[in-house]
Amino acid sequence: QVHMVESGGGLVQAGGSLRLTCTAPGREINNYRMAWFRQAPGKQRELVAALGPYGKPYHIQSVKGRFTISRDNAKNSVFLQMNMLEPGDTAVYYCAQVVQRSDGNFDVGSDFGPWGQGTQVTVSS
């Protein structure tokens, strides 16, 4: 199975911006719903944003207006533009294929391999 590869993390001051990139080397992701997750130390992994091949993107309330998920099919990539970063955004960020349930929530899909290594985002105050 193909693992996702995440990049673009780093150390920024509060109010700064970062753009994360997700690819799946050797495998097309263009027809799949993809999502960004994050896991802060001592906390459970949470979904941050999701975007299908069509339709509107989904963002959790705490990042609405600050983060934007997008995709570029020509580059076989999914992005997460993060603006106005806050110390509470500090986490390892991962991307994954997801499926949307009938209740509107998301489950991690099984068409790709286990979680990638993620990319560390650290926001200093």
C-alpha positions in Angstrom: 0.0 0.0 0.0 1.0 3.6 -0.7 1.8 5.9 2.2 1.0 9.5 2.2 3.9 12.0 2.3 3.4 15.2 4.1 5.7 18.2 4.0 5.7 22.0 4.7 5.7 22.1 8.4 8.0 24.2 10.5 8.4 26.7 13.4 6.5 30.0 13.1 5.4 32.7 15.4 1.8 33.3 16.3 0.1 35.0 13.4 2.3 33.5 10.8 1.5 31.2 7.9 2.5 27.8 6.6 1.4 25.7 3.6 1.3 22.0 3.9 1.5 19.6 1.0 0.4 16.0 0.8 1.2 13.6 -2.0 1.0 9.8 -2.6 4.0 8.8 -4.7 3.0 6.2 -7.3 -0.7 6.5 -6.7 -3.3 8.9 -7.9 -5.4 10.6 -5.2 -7.5 12.8 -7.5 -10.6 10.7 -7.3 -10.5 10.3 -3.5 -11.8 12.4 -0.7 -8.8 13.5 1.2 -8.4 15.1 4.7 -5.8 16.7 6.9 -5.6 15.5 10.5 -3.5 16.8 13.4 -2.3 15.3 16.7 -1.0 17.4 19.5 1.1 15.9 22.4 -1.2 14.0 24.7 -4.3 14.4 22.6 -6.2 12.3 20.1 -5.8 12.8 16.4 -8.4 15.0 15.0 -9.7 15.8 11.6 -9.0 19.4 10.6 -10.3 19.7 7.0 -11.6 17.4 4.2 -12.1 17.8 0.5 -13.6 15.5 -2.1 -13.1 15.4 -5.8 -16.1 17.6 -6.1 -18.2 19.8 -3.8 -17.4 22.1 -0.9 -14.5 21.7 1.5 -15.1 21.0 5.1 -13.2 22.7 8.0 -13.6 22.2 11.7 -14.9 25.3 13.5 -11.7 26.2 15.2 -9.8 26.7 11.9 -12.6 28.2 9.8 -11.4 31.5 8.3 -7.8 30.6 9.0 -7.1 27.3 7.2 -8.0 26.3 3.7 -7.8 22.9 2.2 -7.4 22.6 -1.6 -6.1 20.2 -4.2 -4.2 20.3 -7.5 -5.0 17.3 -9.6 -2.2 18.1 -12.1 0.2 17.8 -9.2 -1.6 14.9 -7.5 -1.5 16.9 -4.3 -3.6 18.2 -1.5 -2.7 21.3 0.4 -3.5 23.0 3.7 -3.0 26.7 3.7 -2.7 27.8 7.4 -2.9 31.5 8.2 -3.1 33.4 11.5 -1.6 30.4 13.2 -2.0 30.1 17.0 0.0 28.2 19.6 -3.0 25.8 19.9 -2.4 24.7 16.3 0.9 23.1 17.3 0.7 19.4 16.3 2.0 16.8 13.9 -0.2 17.1 10.7 -1.1 14.1 8.6 -3.1 13.6 5.5 -5.3 10.6 4.7 -8.0 9.3 2.5 -11.4 9.5 4.1 -14.9 8.4 3.4 -18.0 10.4 4.5 -20.7 8.6 6.5 -24.4 9.2 6.1 -24.3 11.3 9.3 -21.8 13.6 7.7 -18.8 12.5 9.8 -15.7 11.0 8.3 -13.9 7.7 8.6 -10.3 7.0 7.5 -10.5 5.0 4.2 -8.7 1.8 3.5 -7.5 2.4 -0.1 -4.1 3.7 1.0 -1.5 2.5 3.5 -1.2 3.3 7.2 -0.5 6.8 8.4 2.6 8.6 7.0 5.2 10.3 9.1 3.4 13.6 9.2 4.9 17.0 9.3 5.5 19.0 12.5 3.9 22.4 12.9 5.1 24.4 15.9 3.6 27.9 16.7 5.4 30.0 19.2 3.6 32.7 21.2 
